[in-house]
Protein backbone atom coordinates (compact mmCIF):
# COMPACT_ATOMS: atom_id res chain seq x y z
CA UNK A 1 0.00 0.00 0.00
CA UNK A 2 1.14 3.43 -0.86
CA UNK A 3 1.11 6.22 1.77
CA UNK A 4 -0.59 9.39 0.35
CA UNK A 5 -0.02 11.53 3.40
CA UNK A 6 1.86 14.84 3.11
CA UNK A 7 3.90 16.26 5.92
CA UNK A 8 2.96 19.41 7.77
CA UNK A 9 5.59 21.61 6.09
CA UNK A 10 4.43 20.63 2.59
CA UNK A 11 0.79 21.18 3.55
CA UNK A 12 1.50 24.68 4.91
CA UNK A 13 3.61 25.56 1.88
CA UNK A 14 0.90 24.50 -0.60
CA UNK A 15 -1.82 26.23 1.44
CA UNK A 16 0.14 29.50 1.58
CA UNK A 17 0.79 29.41 -2.18
CA UNK A 18 -2.91 28.82 -2.82
CA UNK A 19 -3.95 31.75 -0.65
CA UNK A 20 -1.40 34.06 -2.30
CA UNK A 21 -2.38 33.06 -5.84
CA UNK A 22 -6.09 33.33 -5.01
CA UNK A 23 -5.66 36.76 -3.43
CA UNK A 24 -3.67 38.06 -6.40
CA UNK A 25 -6.27 36.75 -8.84
CA UNK A 26 -9.13 38.37 -6.93
CA UNK A 27 -7.37 41.71 -6.52
CA UNK A 28 -6.47 41.81 -10.24
CA UNK A 29 -10.11 41.11 -11.08
CA UNK A 30 -11.34 43.93 -8.82
CA UNK A 31 -8.87 46.44 -10.32
CA UNK A 32 -9.95 45.58 -13.87
CA UNK A 33 -13.59 45.91 -12.79
CA UNK A 34 -12.97 49.33 -11.19
CA UNK A 35 -11.09 50.66 -14.22
CA UNK A 36 -13.84 49.46 -16.52
CA UNK A 37 -16.48 51.10 -14.31
CA UNK A 38 -14.61 54.45 -14.29
CA UNK A 39 -14.18 54.46 -18.07
CA UNK A 40 -17.86 53.63 -18.50
CA UNK A 41 -18.90 56.38 -16.08
CA UNK A 42 -16.88 59.03 -17.94
CA UNK A 43 -18.24 58.01 -21.33
CA UNK A 44 -21.84 58.30 -20.16
CA UNK A 45 -21.63 61.26 -17.82
CA UNK A 46 -25.08 62.80 -17.53
CA UNK A 47 -25.41 66.27 -18.98
CA UNK A 48 -27.54 69.02 -17.52
CA UNK A 49 -28.61 71.92 -19.68
CA UNK A 50 -29.71 75.13 -18.05
CA UNK A 51 -31.15 78.34 -19.44
CA UNK A 52 -29.02 81.30 -18.43
CA UNK A 53 -32.21 83.35 -18.12
CA UNK A 54 -33.30 81.03 -15.27
CA UNK A 55 -30.22 82.15 -13.32
CA UNK A 56 -30.07 85.98 -13.43
CA UNK A 57 -26.81 85.88 -11.43
CA UNK A 58 -25.13 84.36 -14.52
CA UNK A 59 -26.21 87.18 -16.85
CA UNK A 60 -22.99 89.13 -16.32
CA UNK A 61 -19.28 88.23 -16.15
CA UNK A 62 -18.30 87.40 -12.58
CA UNK A 63 -21.75 86.17 -11.67
CA UNK A 64 -22.25 82.77 -10.11
CA UNK A 65 -25.10 80.49 -9.09
CA UNK A 66 -25.62 77.08 -7.56
CA UNK A 67 -27.43 74.92 -10.07
CA UNK A 68 -27.69 72.03 -7.60
CA UNK A 69 -26.78 71.43 -3.96
CA UNK A 70 -23.06 70.99 -4.69
CA UNK A 71 -22.50 72.41 -8.18
CA UNK A 72 -21.67 76.06 -8.69
CA UNK A 73 -21.42 77.72 -12.11
CA UNK A 74 -19.30 80.85 -12.53
CA UNK A 75 -19.36 83.09 -15.61
CA UNK A 76 -15.75 84.01 -16.38
CA UNK A 77 -16.27 85.76 -19.74
CA UNK A 78 -19.08 86.57 -22.14
CA UNK A 79 -18.94 83.04 -23.55
CA UNK A 80 -17.06 81.00 -20.94
CA UNK A 81 -18.39 79.35 -17.81
CA UNK A 82 -16.84 77.02 -15.28
CA UNK A 83 -18.72 74.48 -13.19
CA UNK A 84 -17.26 73.10 -9.97
CA UNK A 85 -18.30 70.77 -7.20
CA UNK A 86 -18.07 72.78 -3.98
CA UNK A 87 -17.08 69.77 -1.84
CA UNK A 88 -13.62 70.14 -0.28
CA UNK A 89 -11.25 67.43 -1.45
CA UNK A 90 -9.71 67.15 2.03
CA UNK A 91 -12.51 66.04 4.37
CA UNK A 92 -15.60 66.58 2.17
CA UNK A 93 -16.95 69.76 3.81
CA UNK A 94 -18.83 72.24 1.60
CA UNK A 95 -16.57 75.16 0.72
CA UNK A 96 -17.74 78.77 0.73
CA UNK A 97 -17.39 81.02 -2.33
CA UNK A 98 -16.92 84.78 -1.88
CA UNK A 99 -17.02 85.74 -5.56
CA UNK A 100 -13.28 85.33 -6.14
CA UNK A 101 -12.14 82.24 -4.20
CA UNK A 102 -13.29 79.25 -2.19
CA UNK A 103 -12.51 78.54 1.45
CA UNK A 104 -13.25 75.43 3.49
CA UNK A 105 -14.76 76.33 6.87
CA UNK A 106 -13.68 72.99 8.39
CA UNK A 107 -9.89 73.01 7.98
CA UNK A 108 -9.01 76.20 6.09
CA UNK A 109 -8.16 74.88 2.62
CA UNK A 110 -8.48 77.56 -0.06
CA UNK A 111 -9.03 77.36 -3.82
CA UNK A 112 -9.04 79.83 -6.70
CA UNK A 113 -12.32 80.55 -8.46
CA UNK A 114 -11.19 77.91 -10.98
CA UNK A 115 -11.00 75.31 -8.20
CA UNK A 116 -7.21 75.10 -7.94
CA UNK A 117 -5.80 74.51 -4.42
CA UNK A 118 -3.92 77.53 -3.08
CA UNK A 119 -3.59 76.48 0.56
CA UNK A 120 -3.87 73.07 2.25
CA UNK A 121 -4.45 70.76 3.92
CA UNK A 122 -6.30 69.81 0.69
CA UNK A 123 -3.94 68.60 -2.03
CA UNK A 124 -6.44 68.00 -4.86
CA UNK A 125 -8.31 70.63 -6.84
CA UNK A 126 -12.09 70.88 -6.66
CA UNK A 127 -13.85 68.59 -9.12
CA UNK A 128 -14.67 70.46 -12.31
CA UNK A 129 -17.19 69.69 -15.03
CA UNK A 130 -16.95 70.36 -18.74
CA UNK A 131 -19.26 73.16 -19.89
CA UNK A 132 -20.54 74.08 -23.34
CA UNK A 133 -22.22 77.44 -23.91
CA UNK A 134 -24.71 77.87 -26.74
CA UNK A 135 -25.06 81.59 -27.42
CA UNK A 136 -27.88 81.07 -29.95
CA UNK A 137 -30.33 79.84 -27.33
CA UNK A 138 -28.42 81.18 -24.28
CA UNK A 139 -28.05 77.77 -22.64
CA UNK A 140 -25.22 76.06 -20.81
CA UNK A 141 -24.65 72.32 -20.87
CA UNK A 142 -22.72 70.84 -17.97
CA UNK A 143 -21.38 67.28 -18.15
CA UNK A 144 -21.79 66.12 -14.57
Buried (B, 14 or more C-beta within 10 A) or exposed (E): EEEEEEEEEEEEEEEEEEEEEEEEEEEEEEEEEEEEEEEEEEEEEEEBEBEBEEBEBBEEEEBBBEBBEBBBBBBBEEEEBBBBBBBBBBEEBBBEBEEEBBBBEBEEBBBEBBBEBEEEBBEEBBBEBEBEBEEEEBBBBBEB
